[in-house]
Each structure stands twice: as structure tokens, then as C-alpha cells.
């Protein structure tokens, strides 16, 4: 299912806030976003450098765990929020974010933007698109399910690990994906699929598994790279690392640690 994955929105009443420095009043633009965006391997550092040159301001990123954590922080702070821009919500959180009444219209003429999907929201602008899907071991599973319907209804489909929809935007996205496929009959589909769910995780969790057994998991971190490091260290400590599989396009940390 193709969906606008990440979106930006402006906060009411704030454009640039002064830093209050005694030497110079350089305006600061505060952006709430997700931690992987601001990490050294994410786009944040390069954007910060280029944008500060252009706007003659300080661009301050506040990195949070994911879109759900971002929205929770915004709701907690309410009218007292320090955010000027929120960056990193996905389409499943739009309605909840707009219900806070903290967002200002972006006033951008969407007709002037070449987007991959039809878009009409006056508060959010999409900047990235992606597909929901499942990662699997191609050596272990020779004939993977060809659709979500096949995965959820076929009694011979493989067991899966999903992210908790109560705390994870990809997890919530899976719920909405199933509703798109099955409509109001999705409850019956979930009842059939329930026995295939062997574990659910928090957002940013990395799970290493082999032969339908858990080798290690990394969780509670602010980025997937940190979670991967934690999972690798756990696997090493129990002597399981050599049993864990990786897949094409694996993160370089897996290669570095011999997984």
C-alpha cells in the first residue's frame, strides 16, 4: 500500500523565536522530528547546515523516538510547545494531530508541487513516500505470501513479528492496511491471523531470528541503529550471533559484527 509516509506541519502563532542571547538575537526555528532524521547518518545535519546559511537563523532539531512519540510530546506541551514545525508524522496520525488545534495552515499552493499522490490537506505537506511490507529471509522462505490477504488468511503462511499499533506508527499502519484490504471484515481476518503473530514489539525495535527462534532483540532506544547495536551485543553475549540471518541490503553494522 503506497502512502505519504512522513509529513510536515506548522505550529500556530510561531515562525521564528529569538534565542535571547545577550550578544546577538539570532532567530531559532525549532523542529520536532524523529531521531533517525537528526542522526549523523540521517538527512538532518546536511539540511541544518544548508538551511542556516539560507535563512540566517539557528535550526534546532528535537529528535523523538517516532511519529507517535512526536505527537504525544506535542499534545503534552499544548499551547506551551516550543515547536515551530513538526516533521515526521504519517497519514495515520493526521486527524489526531489536527484535533489538537495547534496547527496552522501551510498556505502553500499544492498545485505547484509535483507529488506522487493526490494531496489536498491544508495543514500537512508530504515529503516522503513509502510502502508497508514485511521483511523475510529469502533462504528460509522460498515462496513468500504474495499479498497481505494471502499472509493473513493462508493457514500455511509463516509466523510474523509486528510492531505494537498502540505505540508504533508502522504498527498502526498495518491495522489501517488491513482495513483497506478487508474493509469491515478485518476483525475476522485478524482472528485468523492472530495465531501467526509470535511477538509484537515497540517502535524502533530490531529483532534477530533464525529457524523461527528469537536470537536477540534491541528495544527502548531512540534510533534503529542503537537498537541494532543492542540486539547484536545481546546475540554475542549468548553466543547466538552466528545463527542470526541478515538479508540483502543489510545494515553495515550487521556486516561489521559478522552477522
N, C-alpha and C positions, 0 to 999 in steps of 0.2 A: 504494500500500500504506500504510494508516494504521498508525502505530506510536507508542508512547510514545517521544518523541524525546529528552527530557532528564530525568535523574533525580538524586535526591539520596541520600546515604548518610552515616551517622555513622561516625567512626573509633573503634575500641576504646580504652577507658581514658582518654578525654579529653572533658571537657564544656566547661569554660571554663578557660583558662590565665591566670595572673596576669602582668601586664606587668613587675612587679618595680620599678616606679617608687619612688623614694625619698620622693615626696610623697603618693602615694595608690596603693593597689593596685586599680586598675580592671581587672576581668577582660576578657580578649580572646578573642573567638571567631574562629578563623581558618578561612576557607572557600576551598578550591581550586576554581576555576571557569574558564570560558573568557573570553578577553579582551573579546569583544564584549558580554558581560554586564556587565562592570565599566566600560565606556567611558562617556563623557559622554552618549552617545545611547542607552545601554542602560539596563536597569532597576536596575542595581546602586546608583548614587548615591542614588536615591529610597528604595530598600529599606534601605540603610545608615542613612540619616537617621531613618526611621521605626522601625527595629528598635532602634537605640541608645537612642532615647527610651523604648522599652518595656522593654528588658532592663537598662538602666543598665550597659552594657558597651561595649567597643570592638569593632566588627565590622570585621575585616580581610579584604579580598578579595585573593587571589593569582591574578592573571589569567594564564592559559596559552593557547597557540595554539588548541587544540580539545580534544575529549574524549580523543583518543588521546594527546596530549601530557600531559594531566592524569593519565591512568592511568600513563603512563611515569614521571612525576615521583613519583607515589605509590609505585610499585614500587621506584624507585631509593632513596627515603628509607627505605622499610620501617618498622620499629618506631620509627625516629628521626623520623618525619614530624611536621611542625608543624601538619598539617591536623586540624581538629576535624570538618569537614564537607566532603564532595566534592559538587559541584553541576555537572552538565553532561555526564554520561556518557549514552550512548544504549543501547538494548536490546542492540545487538550486542556491547557490552563488559561486560555484567553478569557473565557466567560468569568471565571473566578477572579482573575486579575482586574477586569473591568468593573466587577461588582464592588471593588474597594473604593471606587470613585476617586482614586488618587491619580489617575492617568489623564494626560492632556492630549488633544488631537495633534497628530504629527503635521498636518497641513501640507503634506507632500502630494503632488499630482501623480497618482499611481500610473496614469496613462503614459507618463514619460519614462516609466521604468519597464525594462524588458524582463518579465518574470516568467518562470517555467509553469506557473499555475495561475488560474484566475484569482484575483485578490481584490477585496473591496473594504477591508477593515480600516477605519479612520484613526485607530489608536496604535495599531501594530504594523510594522513593516518587516516582511520576511527577508532574511539574508542568506539562508542556507536551506537546503532540501535534502531529504534522505528517505531511505526505505526501512521499514521494520522487517526484521528477519531473525533467523536462528543460525548460530554458528555450530558446525558439526565436524567430526573427524571423518574425513573422506576415506581414510583407510579402514576405519571401523564400520562405517555405514556406506555400503556400496550403492544402495538405491534409496536415497532420502525421499521423504514426502515432497510432493510437487506443489502443494498449496497448504494454506492454513486449515482448510476444511479437511484435507487428507490427513494432516498431522493430528487434528483433534478428534476425528471420528474413526480413523482406521485403528482397529484393535492391535495391529502389528506395528504401529508407529513406535519410534524409540522414546524412552523416558527423557524428560527435559528438566532444565533448571530455569526458572523465570525470576524476574525481579518483582519485588513486592509492590503492587499497584497503589498501596496506601502511602508509600514514601518515595516511590521512584516514578519519574515521568515515562521512561520506557515501559515500565510495568503497567502504568495506566494506559499507555498507548496500545498495549496488547489487548486490554479489555475493550478499547474502542475499535480496534481492528476486528476483533471477533464480533462485535455488534454490527459492524459494517458488513461482514460476511454472512452472518446468520440472522440478522435482524432480531426480533423479539424472541426467537427460538434459541438465542445464545445460551440461556440457562441450561437447556438440555445438552447442548454441546459441551459446556463446562463440566457438567456432571459426568459425562463420558470421558472427558479429558483429565479429570481430577486424579485418577489412579496413575497417570503418566507423569505427574508433577512430583519429582522426587525431592525437590528442595526449592525454596524461594529465598532470594537474597535482597539485601538493601542495595540502593543505588551505588554505583562505582565498585561493586564487589567483583573480584576476579576469582574464578573457580577453576582449579586444575583437576581434571578427572581422567580416568582411563579404565576401560573394561567395566563401565557402569559403577565405578567406585570412586569416591572422593579422595583425591591425594592431599589437597590443601585448599584453603580459601583465604583471600585477603579482603578485609572489610573495615569499615569505620574510618577510612582515610578520605582526604579531601580531593584526591585525584586517582585515576585508574592506574597510573604509573606507580604511585605509592602502594596501592592495593596489590599490584602485581609483584612488587618487591616483597611485600609481606607474605604473599602466597608462596613465592619461591623460597624464601627463608624458612617458612614452615615446612615445606616439602623437603628441603635439605636437612632440617633438624631431625626429621623422621625417616630419612633415607629413602624418600619416595620420588625424588626429583627425576631419576632416570626412567620412572614408569609413567610420567605425565607426558601427554602428547601436546604438540602445537600444530598449527595449521598454516597454509600458505599465507604470506603477508604477516607473519607473527611479529610481535613487538621485539625490537632489538634486545631488550632486556632478557627475554627468554633465550635468545641465542647466546648472549653474553654469559648466562648462567648455566648453559649446557642443556636446557630443556628441549 
